[in-house]
Amino acid sequence: MQVEIDSQETSRGVQILGVNGIGLESGNGSMTAGRVLPWLQPVTGENVWTLWQVEYRDVVILGPANERLGTFNVTANNLSDPVNYAALMDQLLHAANE
């Protein structure tokens, strides 16, 4: 998806990155193997998920001032479904052109 977004002309760039949850570190190796997705692992005391009120597999869409513009859960909206993929892509491109 990042490559597809990068091929679009937008007002602002879009950078997709992952933020893992505390206690889920055992999956870091499989999540990053063979991928170029930037992947952050908070440490105890820096619980980003709680601060941002995210659920497992949420995509949080941020604006240029790191304001929350939307959330898209990829468990409820599996990206293998072209309709869901297009919906997330639309949200990301909309945010990049606001």
N, CA, C and O atoms as CSV, one atom per row, in Angstrom:
chain,resi,resn,atom,element,x,y,z
A,1,MET,N,N,0.828,-1.184,0.000
A,1,MET,CA,C,0.000,0.000,0.000
A,1,MET,C,C,0.879,1.258,0.000
A,1,MET,O,O,0.545,2.247,-0.652
A,2,GLN,N,N,1.998,1.222,0.727
A,2,GLN,CA,C,2.880,2.384,0.771
A,2,GLN,C,C,3.378,2.737,-0.629
A,2,GLN,O,O,3.420,3.912,-0.994
A,3,VAL,N,N,3.755,1.728,-1.412
A,3,VAL,CA,C,4.238,1.964,-2.780
A,3,VAL,C,C,3.139,2.598,-3.619
A,3,VAL,O,O,3.394,3.529,-4.383
A,4,GLU,N,N,1.934,2.101,-3.480
A,4,GLU,CA,C,0.808,2.652,-4.235
A,4,GLU,C,C,0.533,4.106,-3.846
A,4,GLU,O,O,0.270,4.941,-4.711
A,5,ILE,N,N,0.594,4.403,-2.563
A,5,ILE,CA,C,0.386,5.778,-2.095
A,5,ILE,C,C,1.494,6.679,-2.614
A,5,ILE,O,O,1.237,7.799,-3.056
A,6,ASP,N,N,2.729,6.189,-2.559
A,6,ASP,CA,C,3.871,6.986,-3.029
A,6,ASP,C,C,3.766,7.337,-4.508
A,6,ASP,O,O,4.344,8.326,-4.957
A,7,SER,N,N,3.033,6.532,-5.261
A,7,SER,CA,C,2.889,6.796,-6.695
A,7,SER,C,C,1.824,7.866,-6.981
A,7,SER,O,O,1.690,8.317,-8.119
A,8,GLN,N,N,1.074,8.267,-5.959
A,8,GLN,CA,C,0.023,9.270,-6.112
A,8,GLN,C,C,0.581,10.671,-5.859
A,8,GLN,O,O,1.507,10.847,-5.067
A,9,GLU,N,N,0.021,11.639,-6.525
A,9,GLU,CA,C,0.393,13.023,-6.255
A,9,GLU,C,C,-0.535,13.542,-5.159
A,9,GLU,O,O,-1.749,13.611,-5.345
A,10,THR,N,N,0.044,13.905,-4.020
A,10,THR,CA,C,-0.736,14.393,-2.877
A,10,THR,C,C,-0.133,15.686,-2.351
A,10,THR,O,O,1.024,16.004,-2.626
A,11,SER,N,N,-0.929,16.425,-1.592
A,11,SER,CA,C,-0.452,17.677,-0.993
A,11,SER,C,C,0.640,17.432,0.035
A,11,SER,O,O,1.585,18.212,0.153
A,12,ARG,N,N,0.500,16.343,0.774
A,12,ARG,CA,C,1.484,15.965,1.792
A,12,ARG,C,C,1.818,14.495,1.608
A,12,ARG,O,O,1.021,13.719,1.081
A,13,GLY,N,N,2.997,14.135,2.046
A,13,GLY,CA,C,3.401,12.743,1.991
A,13,GLY,C,C,2.656,11.900,3.020
A,13,GLY,O,O,2.107,12.413,3.995
A,14,VAL,N,N,2.653,10.613,2.779
A,14,VAL,CA,C,2.037,9.663,3.702
A,14,VAL,C,C,3.113,8.657,4.089
A,14,VAL,O,O,3.802,8.116,3.224
A,15,GLN,N,N,3.256,8.406,5.381
A,15,GLN,CA,C,4.204,7.403,5.862
A,15,GLN,C,C,3.449,6.415,6.737
A,15,GLN,O,O,2.895,6.790,7.770
A,16,ILE,N,N,3.427,5.161,6.324
A,16,ILE,CA,C,2.787,4.115,7.107
A,16,ILE,C,C,3.846,3.502,8.021
A,16,ILE,O,O,4.937,3.149,7.575
A,17,LEU,N,N,3.509,3.381,9.301
A,17,LEU,CA,C,4.395,2.706,10.240
A,17,LEU,C,C,3.561,1.963,11.255
A,17,LEU,O,O,2.390,2.281,11.464
A,18,GLY,N,N,4.155,0.984,11.878
A,18,GLY,CA,C,3.458,0.184,12.869
A,18,GLY,C,C,3.931,0.522,14.265
A,18,GLY,O,O,5.108,0.807,14.486
A,19,VAL,N,N,2.998,0.488,15.210
A,19,VAL,CA,C,3.324,0.667,16.618
A,19,VAL,C,C,2.770,-0.554,17.344
A,19,VAL,O,O,1.556,-0.718,17.465
A,20,ASN,N,N,3.660,-1.399,17.821
A,20,ASN,CA,C,3.240,-2.612,18.501
A,20,ASN,C,C,2.767,-2.292,19.919
A,20,ASN,O,O,3.070,-1.230,20.462
A,21,GLY,N,N,2.041,-3.201,20.491
A,21,GLY,CA,C,1.589,-3.045,21.865
A,21,GLY,C,C,2.558,-3.674,22.844
A,21,GLY,O,O,3.251,-4.638,22.517
A,22,ILE,N,N,2.602,-3.124,24.046
A,22,ILE,CA,C,3.415,-3.706,25.104
A,22,ILE,C,C,2.854,-5.084,25.430
A,22,ILE,O,O,1.644,-5.252,25.586
A,23,GLY,N,N,3.740,-6.061,25.531
A,23,GLY,CA,C,3.332,-7.432,25.787
A,23,GLY,C,C,3.171,-8.260,24.524
A,23,GLY,O,O,2.940,-9.467,24.599
A,24,LEU,N,N,3.289,-7.629,23.370
A,24,LEU,CA,C,3.147,-8.342,22.099
A,24,LEU,C,C,4.483,-8.460,21.355
A,24,LEU,O,O,4.516,-8.724,20.153
A,25,GLU,N,N,5.568,-8.263,22.081
A,25,GLU,CA,C,6.893,-8.241,21.483
A,25,GLU,C,C,7.267,-9.542,20.774
A,25,GLU,O,O,8.083,-9.523,19.852
A,26,SER,N,N,6.695,-10.655,21.180
A,26,SER,CA,C,7.076,-11.939,20.575
A,26,SER,C,C,6.765,-11.991,19.081
A,26,SER,O,O,7.350,-12.805,18.366
A,27,GLY,N,N,5.860,-11.146,18.595
A,27,GLY,CA,C,5.517,-11.124,17.183
A,27,GLY,C,C,6.351,-10.180,16.345
A,27,GLY,O,O,6.161,-10.110,15.131
A,28,ASN,N,N,7.278,-9.446,16.961
A,28,ASN,CA,C,8.060,-8.459,16.216
A,28,ASN,C,C,8.844,-9.072,15.059
A,28,ASN,O,O,8.866,-8.508,13.965
A,29,GLY,N,N,9.473,-10.194,15.278
A,29,GLY,CA,C,10.283,-10.823,14.234
A,29,GLY,C,C,9.469,-11.197,13.013
A,29,GLY,O,O,9.883,-10.940,11.882
A,30,SER,N,N,8.304,-11.805,13.235
A,30,SER,CA,C,7.485,-12.204,12.089
A,30,SER,C,C,6.843,-10.997,11.416
A,30,SER,O,O,6.594,-11.023,10.211
A,31,MET,N,N,6.575,-9.955,12.168
A,31,MET,CA,C,5.960,-8.764,11.578
A,31,MET,C,C,6.934,-8.002,10.683
A,31,MET,O,O,6.529,-7.392,9.694
A,32,THR,N,N,8.197,-8.040,11.027
A,32,THR,CA,C,9.178,-7.254,10.275
A,32,THR,C,C,9.981,-8.070,9.266
A,32,THR,O,O,10.680,-7.490,8.435
A,33,ALA,N,N,9.902,-9.385,9.315
A,33,ALA,CA,C,10.688,-10.240,8.413
A,33,ALA,C,C,10.298,-9.993,6.961
A,33,ALA,O,O,9.138,-10.152,6.581
A,34,GLY,N,N,11.282,-9.604,6.157
A,34,GLY,CA,C,11.058,-9.410,4.729
A,34,GLY,C,C,10.259,-8.163,4.386
A,34,GLY,O,O,9.795,-8.018,3.255
A,35,ARG,N,N,10.096,-7.279,5.330
A,35,ARG,CA,C,9.292,-6.064,5.098
A,35,ARG,C,C,10.134,-4.821,5.323
A,35,ARG,O,O,11.173,-4.869,5.982
A,36,VAL,N,N,9.676,-3.717,4.772
A,36,VAL,CA,C,10.341,-2.438,4.985
A,36,VAL,C,C,9.474,-1.505,5.840
A,36,VAL,O,O,9.795,-0.326,5.985
A,37,LEU,N,N,8.392,-2.021,6.397
A,37,LEU,CA,C,7.507,-1.232,7.243
A,37,LEU,C,C,8.239,-0.792,8.507
A,37,LEU,O,O,8.719,-1.637,9.264
A,38,PRO,N,N,8.335,0.520,8.751
A,38,PRO,CA,C,8.911,0.957,10.026
A,38,PRO,C,C,8.049,0.418,11.176
A,38,PRO,O,O,6.821,0.502,11.132
A,39,TRP,N,N,8.700,-0.131,12.196
A,39,TRP,CA,C,7.993,-0.816,13.270
A,39,TRP,C,C,8.539,-0.331,14.607
A,39,TRP,O,O,9.727,-0.486,14.889
A,40,LEU,N,N,7.682,0.251,15.422
A,40,LEU,CA,C,8.089,0.772,16.717
A,40,LEU,C,C,7.601,-0.146,17.825
A,40,LEU,O,O,6.493,-0.678,17.760
A,41,GLN,N,N,8.432,-0.327,18.840
A,41,GLN,CA,C,8.053,-1.139,19.997
A,41,GLN,C,C,8.170,-0.278,21.244
A,41,GLN,O,O,9.273,-0.049,21.739
A,42,PRO,N,N,7.029,0.204,21.760
A,42,PRO,CA,C,7.085,0.961,23.017
A,42,PRO,C,C,7.583,0.071,24.159
A,42,PRO,O,O,7.438,-1.151,24.126
A,43,VAL,N,N,8.162,0.703,25.147
A,43,VAL,CA,C,8.617,-0.006,26.340
A,43,VAL,C,C,7.665,0.318,27.486
A,43,VAL,O,O,6.889,1.270,27.410
A,44,THR,N,N,7.731,-0.468,28.530
A,44,THR,CA,C,6.879,-0.240,29.694
A,44,THR,C,C,6.989,1.217,30.132
A,44,THR,O,O,8.082,1.771,30.248
A,45,GLY,N,N,5.844,1.810,30.368
A,45,GLY,CA,C,5.798,3.220,30.749
A,45,GLY,C,C,5.490,4.140,29.583
A,45,GLY,O,O,5.212,5.322,29.784
A,46,GLU,N,N,5.537,3.614,28.367
A,46,GLU,CA,C,5.237,4.394,27.166
A,46,GLU,C,C,4.104,3.710,26.409
A,46,GLU,O,O,4.266,3.344,25.245
A,47,ASN,N,N,2.984,3.541,27.051
A,47,ASN,CA,C,1.903,2.771,26.455
A,47,ASN,C,C,1.089,3.619,25.478
A,47,ASN,O,O,0.058,4.190,25.832
A,48,VAL,N,N,1.571,3.684,24.265
A,48,VAL,CA,C,0.947,4.486,23.209
A,48,VAL,C,C,-0.479,4.022,22.938
A,48,VAL,O,O,-1.370,4.844,22.723
A,49,TRP,N,N,-0.696,2.718,22.948
A,49,TRP,CA,C,-2.036,2.207,22.653
A,49,TRP,C,C,-3.062,2.763,23.639
A,49,TRP,O,O,-4.162,3.135,23.232
A,50,THR,N,N,-2.724,2.823,24.911
A,50,THR,CA,C,-3.643,3.345,25.919
A,50,THR,C,C,-3.855,4.839,25.709
A,50,THR,O,O,-4.989,5.317,25.747
A,51,LEU,N,N,-2.786,5.566,25.492
A,51,LEU,CA,C,-2.889,7.014,25.289
A,51,LEU,C,C,-3.736,7.360,24.071
A,51,LEU,O,O,-4.506,8.320,24.097
A,52,TRP,N,N,-3.595,6.577,23.004
A,52,TRP,CA,C,-4.327,6.844,21.765
A,52,TRP,C,C,-5.661,6.109,21.707
A,52,TRP,O,O,-6.425,6.290,20.759
A,53,GLN,N,N,-5.949,5.283,22.712
A,53,GLN,CA,C,-7.195,4.513,22.781
A,53,GLN,C,C,-7.412,3.668,21.523
A,53,GLN,O,O,-8.475,3.707,20.903
A,54,VAL,N,N,-6.373,2.901,21.163
A,54,VAL,CA,C,-6.478,2.047,19.979
A,54,VAL,C,C,-6.823,0.625,20.372
A,54,VAL,O,O,-6.586,0.189,21.498
A,55,GLU,N,N,-7.384,-0.075,19.420
A,55,GLU,CA,C,-7.668,-1.495,19.533
A,55,GLU,C,C,-6.641,-2.235,18.686
A,55,GLU,O,O,-5.982,-1.646,17.829
A,56,TYR,N,N,-6.515,-3.529,18.936
A,56,TYR,CA,C,-5.602,-4.370,18.175
A,56,TYR,C,C,-5.900,-4.240,16.687
A,56,TYR,O,O,-7.048,-4.399,16.273
A,57,ARG,N,N,-4.881,-3.954,15.878
A,57,ARG,CA,C,-4.917,-3.829,14.421
A,57,ARG,C,C,-5.648,-2.585,13.929
A,57,ARG,O,O,-6.188,-2.581,12.823
A,58,ASP,N,N,-5.667,-1.534,14.740
A,58,ASP,CA,C,-6.190,-0.250,14.288
A,58,ASP,C,C,-5.145,0.461,13.443
A,58,ASP,O,O,-3.954,0.426,13.753
A,59,VAL,N,N,-5.594,1.102,12.382
A,59,VAL,CA,C,-4.776,2.046,11.627
A,59,VAL,C,C,-5.268,3.417,12.073
A,59,VAL,O,O,-6.424,3.774,11.850
A,60,VAL,N,N,-4.384,4.180,12.702
A,60,VAL,CA,C,-4.733,5.522,13.154
A,60,VAL,C,C,-4.176,6.494,12.122
A,60,VAL,O,O,-2.977,6.496,11.843
A,61,ILE,N,N,-5.041,7.305,11.568
A,61,ILE,CA,C,-4.657,8.254,10.522
A,61,ILE,C,C,-4.463,9.605,11.183
A,61,ILE,O,O,-5.378,10.154,11.796
A,62,LEU,N,N,-3.245,10.135,11.046
A,62,LEU,CA,C,-2.891,11.406,11.674
A,62,LEU,C,C,-2.722,12.495,10.632
A,62,LEU,O,O,-2.335,12.234,9.493
A,63,GLY,N,N,-3.017,13.712,11.039
A,63,GLY,CA,C,-2.813,14.881,10.197
A,63,GLY,C,C,-1.431,15.466,10.400
A,63,GLY,O,O,-0.620,14.899,11.132
A,64,PRO,N,N,-1.151,16.595,9.761
A,64,PRO,CA,C,0.192,17.183,9.806
A,64,PRO,C,C,0.631,17.634,11.198
A,64,PRO,O,O,1.829,17.742,11.458
A,65,ALA,N,N,-0.312,17.898,12.088
A,65,ALA,CA,C,0.030,18.295,13.461
A,65,ALA,C,C,-0.152,17.113,14.424
A,65,ALA,O,O,-0.314,17.306,15.629
A,66,ASN,N,N,-0.123,15.900,13.884
A,66,ASN,CA,C,-0.336,14.663,14.644
A,66,ASN,C,C,-1.712,14.584,15.284
A,66,ASN,O,O,-1.896,13.901,16.292
A,67,GLU,N,N,-2.684,15.286,14.698
A,67,GLU,CA,C,-4.057,15.180,15.173
A,67,GLU,C,C,-4.703,13.963,14.532
A,67,GLU,O,O,-4.434,13.625,13.380
A,68,ARG,N,N,-5.551,13.322,15.298
A,68,ARG,CA,C,-6.213,12.102,14.814
A,68,ARG,C,C,-7.309,12.480,13.827
A,68,ARG,O,O,-8.236,13.215,14.167
A,69,LEU,N,N,-7.197,11.970,12.595
A,69,LEU,CA,C,-8.191,12.230,11.565
A,69,LEU,C,C,-9.153,11.063,11.391
A,69,LEU,O,O,-10.260,11.240,10.883
A,70,GLY,N,N,-8.741,9.888,11.803
A,70,GLY,CA,C,-9.604,8.728,11.652
A,70,GLY,C,C,-8.928,7.466,12.135
A,70,GLY,O,O,-7.733,7.451,12.431
A,71,THR,N,N,-9.715,6.410,12.208
A,71,THR,CA,C,-9.234,5.088,12.607
A,71,THR,C,C,-9.886,4.058,11.696
A,71,THR,O,O,-11.063,4.170,11.349
A,72,PHE,N,N,-9.109,3.061,11.316
A,72,PHE,CA,C,-9.597,1.997,10.435
A,72,PHE,C,C,-9.054,0.689,10.985
A,72,PHE,O,O,-7.838,0.504,11.030
A,73,ASN,N,N,-9.915,-0.214,11.400
A,73,ASN,CA,C,-9.465,-1.477,11.973
A,73,ASN,C,C,-9.379,-2.540,10.881
A,73,ASN,O,O,-10.362,-2.822,10.196
A,74,VAL,N,N,-8.186,-3.127,10.726
A,74,VAL,CA,C,-7.985,-4.099,9.661
A,74,VAL,C,C,-8.358,-5.526,10.069
A,74,VAL,O,O,-8.221,-6.448,9.265
A,75,THR,N,N,-8.824,-5.722,11.298
A,75,THR,CA,C,-9.417,-7.002,11.661
A,75,THR,C,C,-10.869,-7.015,11.195
A,75,THR,O,O,-11.315,-7.960,10.545
A,76,ALA,N,N,-11.588,-5.971,11.531
A,76,ALA,CA,C,-12.986,-5.860,11.122
A,76,ALA,C,C,-13.113,-5.603,9.626
A,76,ALA,O,O,-14.136,-5.932,9.026
A,77,ASN,N,N,-12.089,-5.022,9.023
A,77,ASN,CA,C,-12.103,-4.647,7.600
A,77,ASN,C,C,-10.882,-5.251,6.920
A,77,ASN,O,O,-9.928,-4.543,6.599
A,78,ASN,N,N,-10.915,-6.543,6.705
A,78,ASN,CA,C,-9.787,-7.269,6.148
A,78,ASN,C,C,-9.360,-6.666,4.809
A,78,ASN,O,O,-10.174,-6.494,3.902
A,79,LEU,N,N,-8.067,-6.348,4.704
A,79,LEU,CA,C,-7.564,-5.690,3.496
A,79,LEU,C,C,-7.467,-6.617,2.289
A,79,LEU,O,O,-7.174,-6.149,1.189
A,80,SER,N,N,-7.700,-7.900,2.460
A,80,SER,CA,C,-7.754,-8.783,1.291
A,80,SER,C,C,-9.051,-8.581,0.509
A,80,SER,O,O,-9.159,-9.016,-0.637
A,81,ASP,N,N,-10.022,-7.932,1.117
A,81,ASP,CA,C,-11.264,-7.548,0.434
A,81,ASP,C,C,-11.002,-6.224,-0.285
A,81,ASP,O,O,-10.690,-5.228,0.368
A,82,PRO,N,N,-11.120,-6.191,-1.609
A,82,PRO,CA,C,-10.821,-4.969,-2.365
A,82,PRO,C,C,-11.628,-3.743,-1.915
A,82,PRO,O,O,-11.144,-2.616,-2.017
A,83,VAL,N,N,-12.829,-3.951,-1.430
A,83,VAL,CA,C,-13.646,-2.830,-0.948
A,83,VAL,C,C,-13.001,-2.206,0.291
A,83,VAL,O,O,-12.931,-0.982,0.404
A,84,ASN,N,N,-12.531,-3.041,1.219
A,84,ASN,CA,C,-11.873,-2.531,2.423
A,84,ASN,C,C,-10.547,-1.869,2.092
A,84,ASN,O,O,-10.217,-0.818,2.640
A,85,TYR,N,N,-9.789,-2.485,1.195
A,85,TYR,CA,C,-8.501,-1.916,0.776
A,85,TYR,C,C,-8.723,-0.519,0.192
A,85,TYR,O,O,-8.016,0.426,0.540
A,86,ALA,N,N,-9.701,-0.400,-0.689
A,86,ALA,CA,C,-10.010,0.890,-1.315
A,86,ALA,C,C,-10.479,1.907,-0.283
A,86,ALA,O,O,-10.154,3.090,-0.389
A,87,ALA,N,N,-11.237,1.464,0.708
A,87,ALA,CA,C,-11.734,2.383,1.740
A,87,ALA,C,C,-10.577,2.959,2.552
A,87,ALA,O,O,-10.550,4.158,2.826
A,88,LEU,N,N,-9.622,2.112,2.939
A,88,LEU,CA,C,-8.462,2.618,3.679
A,88,LEU,C,C,-7.621,3.521,2.800
A,88,LEU,O,O,-7.183,4.585,3.237
A,89,MET,N,N,-7.393,3.107,1.567
A,89,MET,CA,C,-6.617,3.938,0.644
A,89,MET,C,C,-7.270,5.305,0.483
A,89,MET,O,O,-6.578,6.323,0.506
A,90,ASP,N,N,-8.583,5.346,0.322
A,90,ASP,CA,C,-9.301,6.617,0.195
A,90,ASP,C,C,-9.106,7.495,1.426
A,90,ASP,O,O,-8.893,8.701,1.306
A,91,GLN,N,N,-9.179,6.889,2.611
A,91,GLN,CA,C,-9.002,7.667,3.853
A,91,GLN,C,C,-7.591,8.247,3.926
A,91,GLN,O,O,-7.414,9.405,4.304
A,92,LEU,N,N,-6.594,7.450,3.569
A,92,LEU,CA,C,-5.220,7.934,3.612
A,92,LEU,C,C,-4.965,9.046,2.604
A,92,LEU,O,O,-4.332,10.052,2.923
A,93,LEU,N,N,-5.465,8.858,1.381
A,93,LEU,CA,C,-5.281,9.897,0.354
A,93,LEU,C,C,-6.059,11.161,0.683
A,93,LEU,O,O,-5.589,12.268,0.419
A,94,HIS,N,N,-7.232,11.005,1.250
A,94,HIS,CA,C,-8.009,12.175,1.677
A,94,HIS,C,C,-7.226,12.966,2.737
A,94,HIS,O,O,-7.130,14.191,2.662
A,95,ALA,N,N,-6.679,12.262,3.707
A,95,ALA,CA,C,-5.894,12.919,4.757
A,95,ALA,C,C,-4.671,13.630,4.176
A,95,ALA,O,O,-4.294,14.705,4.641
A,96,ALA,N,N,-4.052,13.022,3.157
A,96,ALA,CA,C,-2.861,13.617,2.547
A,96,ALA,C,C,-3.187,14.841,1.703
A,96,ALA,O,O,-2.299,15.633,1.388
A,97,ASN,N,N,-4.443,15.000,1.340
A,97,ASN,CA,C,-4.828,16.133,0.502
A,97,ASN,C,C,-5.664,17.188,1.226
A,97,ASN,O,O,-6.117,18.151,0.606
A,98,GLU,N,N,-5.869,17.016,2.525
A,98,GLU,CA,C,-6.650,18.034,3.275
A,98,GLU,C,C,-5.870,19.313,3.407
A,98,GLU,O,O,-6.358,20.275,4.001
